[in-house]
Amino acid sequence: MVNNAPQNASQVLVLVGAGHANVALIRRFAMEPLVGTRLVVVNPDSVTPYSGMLPGFLSGQYREDELFIDIGRLCKQAGARLIRGSLEHVDTDLRRLSIRHQVGFHQAELQIDFDICVLNTGAIPGHDFPTMHPHYYPVKPIRELLTALPQIDQQMSRDGASIVVVGGGAAGIELAFAFRTRFGSAACVTLISKRPFEADAALSAAAKAIRRVLVDRGITCIESQAVVEAAADSVVLSDGRSVAADVICAATTVHPQTGFLTQHFLPSKGFLQ
């Protein structure tokens, strides 16, 4: 069902970014439109990758086109205006957004007034340790990891090539399994976690089973060790050991994007003040 919101809508709801939360809002708006509300969606692209399917895509369970959500189609169903662009600045006093708008092959600045604005622009990687490794790839933003995938595949194409996944949370564990499937039994896959799995509330009940399956799949797991540095061909652990790495994939701490926020509006513990 298409929501034909009236042009004289009494309020404007702007969704910036097409993360999971905003995608859910667009779908909800398509099914149950808010009377008197015009919906505007701002996102750099008309499609967005779904992070929950990334391990399945990397292991060959999904095609690349299945990995992406068609934001343009969703907006059409919801009667929303999709603006391809990136957020440059938020003026909370004027309730105005400055957007770097993509028009064909050119960019222009666009001002959008809003009554309600939802920011769901995604995360950027943290800097947990210094790196000089030429093939260091954070998981987020996912689109950048996908762009780098041909380089990762090339580095891992020889027998005995090694990939180190840094981060022992659910994402890191899933990626380690996905890379084992993608690169086969000849590759060396290592998962490094700075804490034991039992210290993660989401993993503690399954910690023994996770270790068992990692061993079964030939994945080396190093727990209770932090990576303190990524050298040119290895990672250095907190106990001084080095682990060889042709490729490093970091599923570690991420931070919200804040470049468009004024100082008094910066996040506190992940939430906007």
Phi and psi in degrees as a GROMACS rama.xvg file:
@    title "Ramachandran Plot"
@    xaxis  label "Phi"
@    yaxis  label "Psi"
@TYPE xy
-97.3759  132.029  VAL-2
-90.8905  106.584  ASN-3
-90.1352  76.996  ASN-4
-64.6109  137.045  ALA-5
-65.2454  146.431  PRO-6
-67.7077  -22.0497  GLN-7
-96.5322  35.4914  ASN-8
-56.978  144.619  ALA-9
-79.3186  -18.9021  SER-10
-145.734  155.076  GLN-11
-116.905  123.112  VAL-12
-105.397  119.463  LEU-13
-111.826  125.293  VAL-14
-105.163  117.348  LEU-15
-102.586  115.905  VAL-16
96.5342  155.409  GLY-17
-123.929  50.8081  ALA-18
-76.1228  -178.192  GLY-19
-56.0976  -43.1389  HIS-20
-63.905  -45.2919  ALA-21
-71.2897  -35.0703  ASN-22
-61.1339  -42.0157  VAL-23
-63.2438  -37.1935  ALA-24
-66.3887  -40.8851  LEU-25
-62.3391  -45.0273  ILE-26
-61.7781  -42.137  ARG-27
-64.6026  -39.0279  ARG-28
-64.6646  -36.5219  PHE-29
-64.9802  -36.0643  ALA-30
-84.2043  -37.7344  MET-31
-136.084  78.1087  GLU-32
-63.3049  145.782  PRO-33
-84.546  121.669  LEU-34
-61.752  132.55  VAL-35
77.5645  13.4201  GLY-36
-118.269  128.554  THR-37
-97.9411  129.806  ARG-38
-101.237  128.419  LEU-39
-124.796  131.645  VAL-40
-117.74  129.315  VAL-41
-115.115  122.401  VAL-42
-155.011  144.272  ASN-43
-60.7822  -31.1244  PRO-44
-130.326  164.31  ASP-45
-86.3226  -6.17015  SER-46
-130.021  157.597  VAL-47
-143.26  139.397  THR-48
-73.7936  143.601  PRO-49
-96.1692  113.407  TYR-50
-63.2681  -29.4314  SER-51
-63.4934  -21.7512  GLY-52
-98.1694  -0.926419  MET-53
-59.3319  -49.4572  LEU-54
-59.2392  -38.837  PRO-55
-65.8902  -36.7668  GLY-56
-66.397  -45.8325  PHE-57
-62.0275  -32.0501  LEU-58
-91.0668  4.52871  SER-59
88.4163  9.98819  GLY-60
-79.3143  -26.1435  GLN-61
-126.791  148.489  TYR-62
-77.7852  161.394  ARG-63
-61.1162  -38.1464  GLU-64
-67.6683  -24.5942  ASP-65
-76.3684  -18.7855  GLU-66
-74.9061  -20.6531  LEU-67
-102.844  141.36  PHE-68
-94.0246  131.288  ILE-69
-83.2773  93.5674  ASP-70
-67.3333  -36.4838  ILE-71
-59.739  -43.8406  GLY-72
-66.7342  -41.1712  ARG-73
-61.4829  -42.8363  LEU-74
-63.6363  -38.9826  CYS-75
-62.4818  -41.8657  LYS-76
-63.7985  -33.5842  GLN-77
-89.2916  -1.47034  ALA-78
67.3523  26.4464  GLY-79
-95.137  154.929  ALA-80
-92.018  123.77  ARG-81
-99.8357  123.53  LEU-82
-112.634  118.416  ILE-83
-81.187  111.049  ARG-84
-178.879  178.1  GLY-85
-123.282  144.643  SER-86
-73.6111  128.242  LEU-87
-103.804  -37.6484  GLU-88
-159.586  145.811  HIS-89
-116.648  121.463  VAL-90
-103.564  99.7575  ASP-91
-73.0661  -23.7851  THR-92
-72.7466  -45.8109  ASP-93
-86.5494  -7.60669  LEU-94
53.7891  58.7003  ARG-95
-137.89  139.053  ARG-96
-109.17  139.748  LEU-97
-103.574  121.38  SER-98
-116.809  134.359  ILE-99
-87.2817  102.431  ARG-100
-95.4469  130.716  HIS-101
-87.2519  115.894  GLN-102
-119.857  100.904  VAL-103
61.4186  -123.603  GLY-104
-95.7116  6.75602  PHE-105
-119.315  159.751  HIS-106
-117.365  144.364  GLN-107
-141.839  156.304  ALA-108
-88.4037  135.993  GLU-109
-127.52  135.749  LEU-110
-103.084  130.036  GLN-111
-125.767  121.673  ILE-112
-86.166  144.474  ASP-113
-139.363  155.537  PHE-114
-96.5817  -41.4768  ASP-115
-132.69  135.936  ILE-116
-131.561  132.332  CYS-117
-114.872  121.289  VAL-118
-97.7818  117.739  LEU-119
-141.149  57.9553  ASN-120
-88.3782  -0.279176  THR-121
87.6768  174.524  GLY-122
-106.587  159.891  ALA-123
-119.879  153.065  ILE-124
-66.6128  144.834  PRO-125
-80.9272  174.423  GLY-126
-118.292  79.3364  HIS-127
-75.81  -23.8074  ASP-128
-157.046  152.132  PHE-129
-70.3391  147.862  PRO-130
-140.045  139.73  THR-131
-125.908  15.2676  MET-132
-74.2356  132.736  HIS-133
-73.5859  -14.4614  PRO-134
-128.595  58.5066  HIS-135
-102.734  124.394  TYR-136
-134.089  111.861  TYR-137
-68.7069  151.106  PRO-138
-68.8922  -38.6082  VAL-139
-105.415  142.661  LYS-140
-69.8702  142.358  PRO-141
-61.7051  -37.9043  ILE-142
-60.1882  -36.0529  ARG-143
-69.9138  -36.3585  GLU-144
-64.1849  -40.9508  LEU-145
-63.7704  -38.6855  LEU-146
-63.161  -34.3552  THR-147
-84.6541  -4.43586  ALA-148
-59.126  -39.6962  LEU-149
-59.4843  -37.1244  PRO-150
-67.9131  -39.3159  GLN-151
-63.101  -45.7322  ILE-152
-60.6543  -39.7198  ASP-153
-64.1588  -43.7693  GLN-154
-64.2663  -31.9414  GLN-155
-94.0099  10.9428  MET-156
-78.2892  -19.7223  SER-157
-90.5842  150.908  ARG-158
-60.87  136.681  ASP-159
84.2085  1.87886  GLY-160
-63.1932  150.395  ALA-161
-121.341  137.388  SER-162
-126.007  133.325  ILE-163
-112.761  124.677  VAL-164
-99.4551  118.735  VAL-165
-99.7468  122.24  VAL-166
121.822  113.01  GLY-167
-101.6  25.6427  GLY-168
-81.703  -172.509  GLY-169
-58.5005  -40.5066  ALA-170
-63.3787  -46.5969  ALA-171
-62.3792  -41.5286  GLY-172
-62.9137  -46.6271  ILE-173
-61.5656  -40.0872  GLU-174
-65.5709  -39.4873  LEU-175
-60.1577  -44.1505  ALA-176
-64.3678  -41.7479  PHE-177
-63.6986  -42.0428  ALA-178
-68.2605  -35.0398  PHE-179
-59.8437  -45.1395  ARG-180
-65.9408  -42.5324  THR-181
-65.9441  -41.4203  ARG-182
-103.368  -3.36731  PHE-183
79.7943  178.442  GLY-184
-72.9566  -18.6867  SER-185
-75.7906  -18.5845  ALA-186
-80.1897  150.919  ALA-187
-96.7613  116.936  CYS-188
-115.488  124.991  VAL-189
-125.638  134.307  THR-190
-111.601  128.174  LEU-191
-119.039  125.353  ILE-192
-124.56  130.116  SER-193
-76.0509  -11.625  LYS-194
-128.675  156.628  ARG-195
-67.6516  152.189  PRO-196
-57.4516  -30.0048  PHE-197
-63.3848  -21.7106  GLU-198
-78.4118  -9.54695  ALA-199
-100.418  116.449  ASP-200
-57.7292  -31.5137  ALA-201
-76.4008  -16.8885  ALA-202
-114.891  -16.3812  LEU-203
-56.7266  -41.5356  SER-204
-67.059  -25.6881  ALA-205
-107.482  10.5538  ALA-206
-55.6535  -46.6062  ALA-207
-65.2099  -40.623  LYS-208
-66.1849  -38.6392  ALA-209
-62.1545  -46.4935  ILE-210
-60.941  -41.5099  ARG-211
-62.5326  -44.2658  ARG-212
-71.0895  -35.9848  VAL-213
-58.5004  -44.3501  LEU-214
-63.3897  -44.9008  VAL-215
-58.787  -34.7441  ASP-216
-89.6954  4.04533  ARG-217
72.6406  29.3027  GLY-218
-100.785  122.88  ILE-219
-75.0844  128.968  THR-220
-118.794  124.049  CYS-221
-116.829  114.145  ILE-222
-106.403  161.862  GLU-223
60.9495  31.9976  SER-224
-138.147  129.69  GLN-225
-94.7253  148.928  ALA-226
-83.451  123.966  VAL-227
-102.481  -15.4269  VAL-228
-164.596  144.717  GLU-229
-109.532  109.043  ALA-230
-82.0951  -171.507  ALA-231
-67.3579  -26.4096  ALA-232
-140.074  17.4623  ASP-233
-164.365  171.782  SER-234
-114.257  144.797  VAL-235
-106.729  128.714  VAL-236
-93.0465  166.591  LEU-237
-65.1905  -21.7578  SER-238
-91.3586  6.52081  ASP-239
95.9683  -12.5296  GLY-240
-68.4746  153.936  ARG-241
-116.464  140.596  SER-242
-120.798  121.923  VAL-243
-60.5424  140.977  ALA-244
-151.082  114.517  ALA-245
-78.6799  -29.8042  ASP-246
-137.987  141.018  VAL-247
-121.086  128.061  ILE-248
-118.634  119.473  CYS-249
-102.601  116.531  ALA-250
-112.301  57.8605  ALA-251
-109.86  -161.063  THR-252
-56.0687  135.877  THR-253
-119.525  162.379  VAL-254
-130.388  153.327  HIS-255
-70.271  152.576  PRO-256
-74.8986  130.519  GLN-257
-128.786  3.46409  THR-258
-62.1226  -23.0947  GLY-259
-94.4856  2.68001  PHE-260
-101.766  142.928  LEU-261
-74.579  163.106  THR-262
-57.8815  -40.0833  GLN-263
-76.6847  -1.36622  HIS-264
-113.707  9.59062  PHE-265
-69.4264  153.522  LEU-266
-68.1745  150.184  PRO-267
-126.27  115.315  SER-268
55.144  38.0471  LYS-269
88.9158  -4.40874  GLY-270
-117.283  145.623  PHE-271
-73.4835  139.155  LEU-272
